[in-house]
Amino acid sequence: MPSARAISTAVLLSTATLLSCSLTACAPAERGGGRAGDGGGTATGAQDENRFQKQTLNWKDCPAPAPVQGGGEAPAPLPDGTRWQCTTMQAPLDWKNPSGESIGIELIRARAGGDTDDRIGSLLFNFGGPGASGVTTLPGLAPDYEKLRSRYDLVSFDPRGVGNSRGVRCLDPDAAEEAEDETDETPDDGGAEIEALVELTRQLAATCEKNSGDVLPYVGTTEAAHDLDLMRHLLGDEKLHYFGISYGTQLGGAYAHLFPKNVGRAVLDGVVDPTRDRMEGALGQAGGFQLAFEHFAEWCVEQRCTLGEDTEAIVEAAVELQADLDEAPLPTSDGSELDGDEVLSAITGSLYSQTFWPALLVGLEAVTGGDGDVLADLAEALGQHGAGGDTTDESTDDPTDESNENDAFRAITCDDSSDRYTVADVEARLPEFAEASPLFGPGLAWSALSCAGWPVPGEAEHPEVSAPGAPPILLVGNTGDPATPYAGAARMAERLGKGVGVELTYDGEGHGAFDSGNPCVRGAVHAYLLDGRLPESGAVCEPEPLPEGK
């Protein structure tokens, strides 16, 4: 299983946090894609695409997830006996050259449980990342979407480059763990630590090219959007009904831009800001995580915690704790150590859901007394959650150490983004990041190096999501969201175009809104997806109070 330190890299780069704000609608000529809505290509290309549209999906009971998907047991039937079915869809590896090689895209579904006369169609999910396996994620989250199954088949997939869809592989998992254990994600010595971080980035780029170079140019969001439209067709739907979360909102925006007339009922939750490049996106996140931690600190004071007398004192204490353990890690009872990166991992992961706040409080109080076990456990348990998907095998006590989620995150991010930052670029912006957040800023700034030396040129600084002619799309923004700050929803609405984006605000905490369980948010989403009733644009849902006590 990855160490907590290894997981913290994914958290700070944050597959769910989406530091890459580049959808990929503006593909260079040599890469996949096509003009908005054109389906792409010449008459010959259209004929080649037609062979993919004529395929039949062969659905069978799902096997156990492969190690690259996260491992574990085959998904259990739903309470009403509905079994999970899986299949592989063939798509062009390069959508610009549909006569060339194909790629298999793994899908999973649970058929609608209601009256067949009431069935609307399929509802496709992308849960974020990029890099999360939808095939393993959907069954675990199915109870949250059971009401939607009354009128939809629930469908998800492993996007290209993820899991069983030609999953990208870079370093061997053990080698990656060792390399990350030796690398400080917040280098501050001005020399050796920076060089080690740069060398790890180079090593990852080289091994990704060596092990997956044939697929690396074709794992971007534009290609995935074309895959979505092929899924829509093969599933028998005239329109794409879609639920995208976090990075899934990037994919949804790309689809709307490319295929505006094919958009059905679509919900984008935890909306990525499409106006920012990767550096600006990371800077916005620094402020988002800082705000979320300050909200935690305010709650901590209300609980009469011992971390500080006020919010400012608690924030300062956390900054000092991270710096102190970066210099001198604290031994834990299992013989390992709690260092500054793991402290950041524990705090970051805990801010993804308000339900984790009590455990974070206990962990921070314990470490002030010399006990680092709780924070180390949090870093380990929540690291993959913060990274954009749970790759834990819930049937065992051991999380997987085989999932390619981190590798896929890097590959898709770097395929989408044309930004290639240098050490000098990061150092020039460090003061801004430190001002935005002394706790989270430095790590997020240095994470901008992740695409340096990448063997594939990225597509654009930021996405093109304009979708004139598309029907209304429900955008759900959370005022306390650390990973996709609230302003992103308004900017997505503006870029989609007049009359397309309909905003719903959740005045809450955590990443996204639907998964919070808030009855108002869920009621609005259900009303739209099931009955076509949109909330009034600008409507606000208030949170339910967090139970008192530690």
Protein Blocks (a to p, Z undefined) as FASTA:
>chain_A
ZZfklmmmmmmnommnomaacdcfbccfkbgcddehklpaafklmmmmmmmmmpccdddd
dddddfklngaadddddfkopacddddddddfblmlmmlccddddddddddfbdfklpnb
dcdddebjehiafklmmmmmmmmmmmmmmmpccdddddehiajlopacfddfklmmmmmm
mpcfbdckhpmmmmmmmmmmmmmmmmmmmmmmmmmmmmcfklmmmmmmmmmmmnopabdc
dddehjlmmmmmmmmmmmmmlpccdddehiacfkbcfklmmmmmmmmmmmmmmmmmmmmm
mnopakbfbfklmmmmmmmmmmmmmmmccddfkopacdfklmmmmmmmmmmpmklmmmmm
mmmmmmmnopaklmmmmmmmmmmmmnopafbdfkbmbdcfkbcklmmmmmmmmmmpmcdc
dfklmmmmmmmmmmmomklmmmmmmmmmmmgoiabdcfbfbdcfbdghiacddddddfkl
mklgfklmmmmmmmnoghkaccddddbededjklnopaklmmmmmmmmmnopacdehiac
ddddddedZZ
